[in-house]
């Protein structure tokens, strides 16, 4: 999460400068940063649900946030296609972590509901 926040802090000024210069990569990175912020909100909510499973909000509510975060990763991968293929490969990791975290939270909630019944 710290690396993501550093990426936002460093990526925003560079993407704005690239947009001002009219480069397409700036538009990709700026849209990726905006969608990534929404995706990060979904991940924070999943972490809260994982730590405190008794919180009274459904995790399905944040599914669209997680999808937007995954779209952000795909846009970033498109931007880095001509730079380094290894970077594009590593960008799959956030999608896998998000998918795993969502499934863990969903299973935790389902087990808690079965115990209460």
N, C-alpha and C positions, 0 to 999 in steps of 0.2 A: 504494500500500500504506500509505503514511503517512496519507493521508486516511481510509482505512478504519480504521486504528488510532485516529485521533482520533475518528472516529464511534463506535467502541466505547466509548472513554473518556467521551465526552459522552452517548452514548445510554443507557448502562446506568443511571446515576442517574436520568435523566428518566423512563425506562420503569418503573423500580421505584416511583418516586413516583406515576406514573399508575396503576400496578397497585394500589397502596395506596389511592388515591382511587376505585378501582373503574371507571376508564375503560377502554373496550375497546381504545383505541389503545395503551395500555400493554402489554396482553397481546400484541397484534400485534408491537409493537416488541421486546419481550423474547424472543418466540419467533424473531423475525427475527435478533436478535443471536446467539442460541445457534446457529441453523443457519448464520449467517454465519461464525462461528468455525470450524465444520467445513469450510465451503467455502473459507475462507482457507487452511486446512491443505492442502487439495488443490491450491490455486494455488501455494503455496510448494513443494510436491513437484514440480509441473510445471516451475517455474522452475529448481529444482535439476537436473531431468532435461534441461532445455534447455541449461543452462550446462555440465553434466558429463554428456554422453550415455552415458558408459561405466558409470554407476552401475547396479548390478545389482538393479533392481526394476522390475516392469512398471507402466506408467502406467495400465493398465486397472484396477488395484487401487484407484486414487483416483477413479474415475469417479463413485462414489456420493457422494464428498465434493463434487465439482463440482456434481452435481445438487442436493445440499442447499444449496449456495451460491446456485444459481439460484432455488430455492424461496424462499430468504431474500429475494432481490431482489423476487420476485413479492409476497411478504407485505408488504414495505416499500412497494411500489407501491400495494397495496390500502389501506394505512394513509394514504397521501398522496393518494388519489383526490379527496377533497373540498378539499384544500389548494391545489394548483397542478398543472395538467396538464403544465406544462413539467418539473416534478420527475419526474413519472411517465415522461415521454419519456426523460429522462436516465438513468433507472434501467435502461434496456435496454442501455446501454453495458457494464456489467460482464458481462452474459450474452454479448455479442458478443466481448468480450476473452477470456473464459474459453473459448468455443468455438474461437476462432482459436488460442489458446495450446495447447489440447489437440490440434488438428489439426497444428500445427507440430511438437509433440513426437512425435506418432504418426508423422509422415512422416520425422522425423529418425531415429527408432528403426528404421523400415522400411528406410531407406537404409543404415544401419549394418549391419543384418542381411544385406542384399544384398551389401555389400562383403565381409563376412566369409565368405560362402559362396563 
